[in-house]
Amino acid sequence: MSAATRRNHLIWIGPLVGFAAILSYFMVFARFPDLRDFPWVNFPMALLGVGLSATAVWRAFRRSDIFRGKILAPLGLVISLIFGCFFLYYIFGLSSLPGASDTTLQLTEAPEFSLTSSDGTTVRLSDFQGRNVALIFYRGFW
């Protein structure tokens, strides 16, 4: 193979690394809270995929005497950027939204219970007999 016909393998390696960053996040790393909340492993992998694709474009246009791929290299970069942007949007956009809630209220009669208030007094549900009481269970997001 002559020097003018060398293949620019980074055209495909970049998007594959970006796709592997997304896939491995959902299949492996999302199970661990430290790696789910901020993707310490997958974020650099996604950046590496974009960097490899950018290097492929640089090779194709600046070193065109050695490497091929003037059409496919920009396409690989666009694919890597799409993967990277999707990943960032999911991690920092969608995953920080609170979960979907059912907006309909279901009215049921609660069993008798008692709780200790912040000032130490005991409050019973029967203390509110004859009045409407709403019990709201909120799954906090922090």
N, CA, C and O of each residue as an XYZ file, in Angstrom:
568
protein
N       0.847     -1.168      0.000
C       0.000      0.000      0.000
C       0.896      1.235      0.000
O       1.774      1.376      0.851
N       0.672      2.101     -0.936
C       1.516      3.287     -1.028
C       1.073      4.326     -0.001
O      -0.004      4.223      0.587
N       1.920      5.321      0.200
C       1.652      6.333      1.215
C       0.422      7.165      0.864
O      -0.232      7.696      1.761
N       0.095      7.289     -0.419
C      -1.043      8.107     -0.823
C      -2.371      7.416     -0.583
O      -3.420      8.052     -0.688
N      -2.352      6.137     -0.264
C      -3.614      5.408     -0.118
C      -3.849      4.910      1.305
O      -4.639      3.987      1.504
N      -3.197      5.486      2.278
C      -3.413      5.033      3.657
C      -4.822      5.366      4.114
O      -5.359      6.433      3.813
N      -5.399      4.444      4.837
C      -6.755      4.651      5.342
C      -6.705      5.489      6.615
O      -5.777      5.389      7.417
N      -7.712      6.301      6.769
C      -7.844      7.167      7.933
C      -8.797      6.479      8.915
O      -9.988      6.786      8.943
N      -8.282      5.565      9.704
C      -9.116      4.741     10.581
C      -9.795      5.540     11.686
O     -10.792      5.087     12.247
N      -9.282      6.700     12.002
C      -9.903      7.512     13.049
C     -11.296      8.000     12.658
O     -12.075      8.412     13.517
N     -11.610      7.952     11.360
C     -12.947      8.337     10.906
C     -13.997      7.484     11.607
O     -15.052      7.990     11.989
N     -13.718      6.206     11.776
C     -14.687      5.288     12.386
C     -14.417      5.057     13.869
O     -15.335      4.749     14.630
N     -13.178      5.202     14.274
C     -12.855      4.971     15.689
C     -13.481      6.049     16.568
O     -13.957      5.741     17.660
N     -13.493      7.302     16.121
C     -14.078      8.395     16.896
C     -15.551      8.178     17.221
O     -15.924      8.208     18.394
N     -16.407      7.959     16.205
C     -17.815      7.696     16.531
C     -18.015      6.422     17.345
O     -18.923      6.364     18.174
N     -17.194      5.410     17.131
C     -17.326      4.183     17.929
C     -17.008      4.438     19.401
O     -17.685      3.903     20.278
N     -16.005      5.233     19.675
C     -15.675      5.572     21.065
C     -16.803      6.398     21.684
O     -17.155      6.194     22.846
N     -17.371      7.334     20.910
C     -18.507      8.115     21.410
C     -19.716      7.247     21.694
O     -20.388      7.425     22.709
N     -19.995      6.309     20.805
C     -21.109      5.390     21.018
C     -20.843      4.483     22.212
O     -21.756      4.188     22.983
N     -19.597      4.038     22.371
C     -19.235      3.205     23.521
C     -19.394      3.978     24.826
O     -19.748      3.393     25.849
N     -19.138      5.281     24.805
C     -19.324      6.105     26.005
C     -20.790      6.115     26.422
O     -21.105      5.980     27.604
N     -21.676      6.274     25.460
C     -23.106      6.292     25.763
C     -23.579      4.920     26.212
O     -24.254      4.793     27.233
N     -23.228      3.908     25.459
C     -23.685      2.557     25.751
C     -23.174      2.064     27.104
O     -23.930      1.476     27.877
N     -21.904      2.301     27.390
C     -21.354      1.833     28.666
C     -21.931      2.599     29.847
O     -22.015      2.057     30.949
N     -22.332      3.859     29.635
C     -22.959      4.604     30.724
C     -24.259      3.927     31.130
O     -24.492      3.685     32.315
N     -25.102      3.623     30.161
C     -26.402      3.036     30.478
C     -26.297      1.584     30.919
O     -27.087      1.138     31.751
N     -25.349      0.845     30.384
C     -25.276     -0.578     30.689
C     -24.471     -0.881     31.954
O     -24.727     -1.881     32.624
N     -23.496     -0.022     32.286
C     -22.615     -0.327     33.415
C     -22.604      0.792     34.449
O     -22.961      0.569     35.605
N     -22.205      1.969     34.053
C     -21.853      3.013     35.008
C     -23.044      3.695     35.660
O     -22.887      4.278     36.733
N     -24.226      3.650     35.063
C     -25.404      4.285     35.673
C     -25.852      3.558     36.929
O     -26.661      4.092     37.687
N     -25.352      2.364     37.166
C     -25.711      1.603     38.377
C     -25.024      2.138     39.627
O     -25.475      1.871     40.741
N     -23.957      2.875     39.460
C     -23.172      3.365     40.586
C     -23.433      4.863     40.777
O     -23.207      5.641     39.850
N     -23.904      5.285     41.957
C     -24.282      6.690     42.155
C     -23.164      7.687     41.861
O     -23.423      8.749     41.295
N     -21.928      7.364     42.234
C     -20.834      8.310     41.993
C     -20.562      8.496     40.507
O     -20.133      9.570     40.085
N     -20.803      7.477     39.726
C     -20.568      7.567     38.284
C     -21.824      7.946     37.520
O     -21.747      8.349     36.359
N     -22.988      7.820     38.164
C     -24.247      8.189     37.514
C     -24.468      9.695     37.603
O     -24.875     10.323     36.626
N     -24.200     10.276     38.775
C     -24.474     11.696     38.972
C     -23.559     12.580     38.121
O     -24.012     13.562     37.533
N     -22.320     12.241     38.059
C     -21.409     12.906     37.116
C     -20.610     11.814     36.429
O     -19.925     11.040     37.097
N     -20.685     11.737     35.116
C     -20.055     10.622     34.394
C     -18.541     10.771     34.292
O     -18.019     11.186     33.257
N     -17.843     10.434     35.363
C     -16.392     10.598     35.420
C     -15.670      9.764     34.369
O     -14.593     10.150     33.916
N     -16.227      8.658     33.984
C     -15.597      7.797     32.980
C     -16.115      8.124     31.588
O     -15.336      8.226     30.641
N     -17.428      8.290     31.461
C     -18.040      8.415     30.150
C     -17.876      9.796     29.534
O     -17.790      9.912     28.311
N     -17.830     10.829     30.334
C     -17.631     12.163     29.795
C     -16.283     12.288     29.073
O     -16.248     12.792     27.950
N     -15.178     11.848     29.677
C     -13.913     11.885     28.925
C     -13.927     10.966     27.691
O     -13.290     11.270     26.682
N     -14.656      9.845     27.777
C     -14.749      8.970     26.607
C     -15.460      9.673     25.451
O     -15.031      9.571     24.302
N     -16.548     10.387     25.756
C     -17.272     11.114     24.712
C     -16.393     12.209     24.117
O     -16.392     12.420     22.905
N     -15.643     12.908     24.976
C     -14.716     13.931     24.470
C     -13.606     13.318     23.625
O     -13.181     13.899     22.626
N     -13.144     12.148     24.030
C     -12.126     11.454     23.251
C     -12.659     11.089     21.871
O     -11.943     11.218     20.877
N     -13.906     10.637     21.800
C     -14.503     10.309     20.505
C     -14.561     11.518     19.589
O     -14.254     11.411     18.401
N     -14.951     12.671     20.127
C     -14.991     13.895     19.320
C     -13.574     14.299     18.921
O     -13.346     14.732     17.791
N     -12.632     14.160     19.834
C     -11.240     14.507     19.515
C     -10.646     13.616     18.441
O      -9.932     14.096     17.561
N     -10.933     12.329     18.505
C     -10.438     11.417     17.462
C     -11.052     11.749     16.109
O     -10.375     11.701     15.083
N     -12.330     12.082     16.114
C     -12.978     12.450     14.854
C     -12.423     13.762     14.311
O     -12.248     13.907     13.101
N     -12.146     14.711     15.191
C     -11.539     15.973     14.746
C     -10.138     15.729     14.185
O      -9.731     16.363     13.212
N      -9.411     14.811     14.806
C      -8.088     14.452     14.275
C      -8.211     13.805     12.907
O      -7.366     14.025     12.039
N      -9.258     13.007     12.704
C      -9.482     12.393     11.395
C      -9.742     13.459     10.336
O      -9.262     13.347      9.208
N     -10.503     14.494     10.697
C     -10.750     15.592      9.747
C      -9.453     16.322      9.469
O      -9.164     16.656      8.320
N      -8.674     16.572     10.496
C      -7.389     17.256     10.298
C      -6.492     16.442      9.378
O      -5.860     16.986      8.472
N      -6.440     15.133      9.615
C      -5.625     14.269      8.759
C      -6.108     14.305      7.316
O      -5.301     14.374      6.389
N      -7.416     14.258      7.126
C      -7.964     14.190      5.768
C      -7.696     15.464      4.972
O      -7.472     15.403      3.764
N      -7.718     16.612      5.636
C      -7.566     17.866      4.897
C      -6.151     18.436      4.947
O      -5.697     19.022      3.964
N      -5.457     18.283      6.046
C      -4.100     18.835      6.150
C      -3.037     17.856      5.672
O      -1.975     18.260      5.199
N      -3.326     16.588      5.798
C      -2.363     15.571      5.383
C      -2.958     14.715      4.274
O      -2.815     13.493      4.280
N      -3.623     15.356      3.328
C      -4.312     14.626      2.269
C      -3.356     13.860      1.360
O      -3.785     12.975      0.620
N      -2.070     14.189      1.406
C      -1.094     13.431      0.625
C      -0.867     12.051      1.234
O      -0.387     11.150      0.546
N      -1.210     11.866      2.533
C      -1.001     10.590      3.213
C      -2.325      9.876      3.506
O      -2.437      8.664      3.317
N      -3.325     10.633      3.968
C      -4.576     10.020      4.436
C      -5.746     10.371      3.527
O      -5.810     11.451      2.940
N      -6.679      9.407      3.432
C      -7.904      9.613      2.667
C      -9.032     10.038      3.599
O      -8.873     10.059      4.819
N     -10.182     10.379      3.000
C     -11.381     10.585      3.799
C     -11.901     12.005      3.852
O     -12.427     12.416      4.887
N     -11.777     12.769      2.786
C     -12.268     14.141      2.819
C     -13.787     14.222      2.907
O     -14.324     15.244      3.333
N     -14.470     13.189      2.521
C     -15.933     13.180      2.611
C     -16.382     12.508      3.909
O     -17.252     13.023      4.611
N     -15.792     11.372      4.219
C     -16.235     10.613      5.384
C     -15.742     11.190      6.718
O     -16.409     11.012      7.738
N     -14.616     11.860      6.734
C     -14.093     12.414      7.987
C     -15.025     13.463      8.588
O     -15.304     13.390      9.785
N     -15.522     14.439      7.816
C     -16.492     15.370      8.404
C     -17.786     14.679      8.847
O     -18.394     15.075      9.842
N     -18.198     13.659      8.115
C     -19.378     12.898      8.513
C     -19.143     12.203      9.853
O     -20.021     12.212     10.716
N     -17.980     11.608     10.032
C     -17.642     10.978     11.313
C     -17.611     11.989     12.444
O     -18.035     11.690     13.561
N     -17.108     13.195     12.159
C     -17.083     14.242     13.180
C     -18.498     14.662     13.558
O     -18.794     14.864     14.735
N     -19.366     14.793     12.571
C     -20.758     15.157     12.859
C     -21.424     14.075     13.701
O     -22.149     14.390     14.645
N     -21.192     12.820     13.377
C     -21.772     11.720     14.154
C     -21.240     11.742     15.583
O     -22.005     11.557     16.530
N     -19.942     11.966     15.747
C     -19.364     12.047     17.100
C     -19.940     13.218     17.883
O     -20.211     13.097     19.078
N     -20.126     14.348     17.215
C     -20.714     15.505     17.891
C     -22.161     15.244     18.278
O     -22.600     15.670     19.346
N     -22.904     14.553     17.430
C     -24.288     14.207     17.768
C     -24.309     13.294     18.993
O     -25.096     13.511     19.914
N     -23.450     12.275     19.007
C     -23.376     11.384     20.170
C     -23.008     12.170     21.427
O     -23.631     12.005     22.475
N     -21.991     13.024     21.314
C     -21.551     13.808     22.469
C     -22.623     14.768     22.971
O     -22.830     14.890     24.179
N     -23.305     15.447     22.056
C     -24.358     16.387     22.454
C     -25.542     15.651     23.067
O     -26.120     16.118     24.048
N     -25.908     14.511     22.502
C     -26.983     13.717     23.082
C     -26.619     13.295     24.501
O     -27.443     13.383     25.411
N     -25.400     12.843     24.685
C     -24.953     12.390     25.997
C     -24.972     13.542     27.006
O     -25.469     13.380     28.121
N     -24.442     14.686     26.626
C     -24.434     15.839     27.528
C     -25.848     16.314     27.832
O     -26.145     16.684     28.968
N     -26.723     16.308     26.829
C     -28.103     16.725     27.047
C     -28.803     15.768     28.010
O     -29.563     16.199     28.876
N     -28.549     14.489     27.859
C     -29.174     13.530     28.760
C     -28.650     13.695     30.190
O     -29.432     13.749     31.139
N     -27.337     13.773     30.337
C     -26.737     13.828     31.667
C     -27.085     15.126     32.391
O     -27.499     15.096     33.550
N     -26.921     16.256     31.723
C     -27.082     17.534     32.408
C     -28.437     18.184     32.165
O     -28.751     19.192     32.798
N     -29.239     17.640     31.274
C     -30.558     18.201     30.998
C     -31.674     17.301     31.468
O     -32.372     17.612     32.433
N     -31.841     16.192     30.790
C     -32.975     15.315     31.069
C     -32.900     14.632     32.422
O     -33.915     14.528     33.111
N     -31.740     14.171     32.818
C     -31.659     13.411     34.068
C     -31.816     14.291     35.306
O     -32.046     13.771     36.398
N     -31.698     15.611     35.161
C     -31.866     16.483     36.320
C     -33.313     16.928     36.504
O     -33.631     17.593     37.490
N     -34.194     16.570     35.570
C     -35.599     16.915     35.706
C     -36.264     15.973     36.699
O     -35.910     14.796     36.765
N     -37.220     16.473     37.467
C     -37.928     15.563     38.374
C     -38.769     14.580     37.565
O     -39.142     14.850     36.423
N     -39.052     13.456     38.170
C     -39.824     12.427     37.494
C     -41.236     12.890     37.182
O     -41.748     13.820     37.804
N     -41.855     12.238     36.219
C     -43.215     12.573     35.839
C     -44.157     12.232     36.994
O     -43.994     11.217     37.671
N     -45.120     13.081     37.198
C     -46.061     12.838     38.278
C     -47.471     12.745     37.717
O     -47.784     13.316     36.673
N     -48.299     12.023     38.423
C     -49.698     11.919     38.066
C     -50.397     13.125     38.673
O     -50.322     13.338     39.883
N     -51.067     13.909     37.860
C     -51.659     15.149     38.352
C     -53.030     14.945     38.977
O     -53.598     15.888     39.528
N     -53.572     13.743     38.903
C     -54.878     13.508     39.508
C     -54.704     13.148     40.982
O     -53.774     12.433     41.357
N     -55.601     13.650     41.793
C     -55.577     13.341     43.219
C     -56.468     12.141     43.481
O     -57.565     12.035     42.932
N     -55.997     11.260     44.304
C     -56.801     10.118     44.705
C     -57.150     10.297     46.180
O     -56.268     10.347     47.037
N     -58.417     10.389     46.454
C     -58.869     10.603     47.820
C     -59.178      9.259     48.468
O     -60.000      8.488     47.973
N     -58.518      9.000     49.560
C     -58.776      7.788     50.337
C     -58.764      8.157     51.813
O     -58.200      9.178     52.207
N     -59.378      7.332     52.603
C     -59.383      7.567     54.039
C     -58.125      6.947     54.641
O     -57.851      5.761     54.460
N     -57.375      7.767     55.352
C     -56.109      7.317     55.934
C     -56.353      6.647     57.275
O     -57.260      7.054     58.001
N     -55.579      5.645     57.623
C     -55.704      5.042     58.955
C     -55.158      5.994     60.018
O     -54.390      6.905     59.709
N     -55.546      5.785     61.232
C     -55.081      6.632     62.328
C     -53.569      6.472     62.513
O     -53.043      5.360     62.493
N     -52.887      7.595     62.693
C     -51.445      7.577     62.954
C     -51.080      8.816     63.741
O     -51.863      9.761     63.840
N     -49.893      8.801     64.293
C     -49.402      9.968     65.023
C     -47.948     10.207     64.645
O     -47.199      9.276     64.351
N     -47.572     11.477     64.660
C     -46.211     11.898     64.334
C     -45.746     12.911     65.363
O     -46.559     13.583     65.997
N     -44.456     13.016     65.524
C     -43.888     14.016     66.417
C     -43.528     15.241     65.589
O     -42.819     15.142     64.588
N     -44.022     16.392     66.017
C     -43.753     17.625     65.270
C     -42.352     18.128     65.583
O     -41.641     17.548     66.403
N     -41.968     19.199     64.931
C     -40.615     19.742     65.118
C     -40.403     20.324     66.516
O     -39.266     20.427     66.977
N     -41.498     20.707     67.199
C     -41.344     21.227     68.559
C     -41.523     20.155     69.627
O     -41.529     20.467     70.818
N     -41.670     18.881     69.214
C     -41.706     17.779     70.160
C     -43.091     17.321     70.573
O     -43.205     16.333     71.298
N     -44.140     17.989     70.147
C     -45.498     17.566     70.496
C     -45.958     16.469     69.546
O     -45.513     16.379     68.402
N     -46.865     15.636     70.055
C     -47.404     14.558     69.242
C     -48.665     15.041     68.535
O     -49.570     15.590     69.164
N     -48.713     14.838     67.257
C     -49.860     15.235     66.443
C     -50.485     13.964     65.901
O     -49.805     13.125     65.311
N     -51.803     13.830     66.110
C     -52.530     12.651     65.628
C     -53.449     13.074     64.487
O     -53.870     14.228     64.407
N     -53.744     12.149     63.634
C     -54.668     12.434     62.542
C     -56.055     12.760     63.091
O     -56.770     13.582     62.518
N     -56.432     12.130     64.183
C     -57.755     12.388     64.767
C     -57.877     13.819     65.297
O     -58.992     14.290     65.519
N     -56.753     14.525     65.505
C     -56.796     15.931     65.926
C     -57.438     16.812     64.862
O     -57.902     17.913     65.160
N     -57.465     16.337     63.636
C     -58.010     17.106     62.521
C     -59.375     16.570     62.090
O     -59.791     16.783     60.951
N     -60.067     15.883     62.982
C     -61.368     15.288     62.683
C     -62.335     16.373     62.185
O     -62.442     17.441     62.787
N     -63.028     16.089     61.091
C     -63.993     17.030     60.544
C     -63.396     18.026     59.576
O     -64.136     18.798     58.966
N     -62.083     18.037     59.410
C     -61.442     18.957     58.467
C     -60.797     18.144     57.365
O     -60.469     16.972     57.549
N     -60.622     18.769     56.234
C     -59.939     18.098     55.127
C     -58.431     18.146     55.362
O     -57.877     19.195     55.691
N     -57.785     17.016     55.190
C     -56.340     16.912     55.390
C     -55.736     16.327     54.124
O     -56.235     15.332     53.598
N     -54.686     16.926     53.642
C     -53.981     16.400     52.472
C     -52.624     15.881     52.919
O     -51.820     16.626     53.478
N     -52.374     14.609     52.673
C     -51.057     14.022     52.939
C     -50.313     13.967     51.615
O     -50.784     13.360     50.653
N     -49.188     14.582     51.571
C     -48.414     14.651     50.335
C     -47.094     13.923     50.582
O     -46.329     14.278     51.478
N     -46.852     12.923     49.787
C     -45.580     12.193     49.850
C     -44.744     12.647     48.676
O     -45.067     12.369     47.522
N     -43.681     13.339     48.976
C     -42.842     13.913     47.934
C     -41.503     13.222     47.905
O     -40.798     13.152     48.911
N     -41.166     12.721     46.757
C     -39.837     12.146     46.562
C     -38.948     13.289     46.141
O     -38.990     13.734     44.994
N     -38.149     13.760     47.063
C     -37.308     14.921     46.810
C     -36.235     14.641     45.764
O     -35.820     13.499     45.563
N     -35.807     15.684     45.118
C     -34.732     15.585     44.129
C     -33.609     16.507     44.571
O     -33.745     17.728     44.493
N     -32.539     15.957     45.018
C     -31.375     16.736     45.457
C     -30.130     15.985     45.174
O     -29.036     16.468     45.468
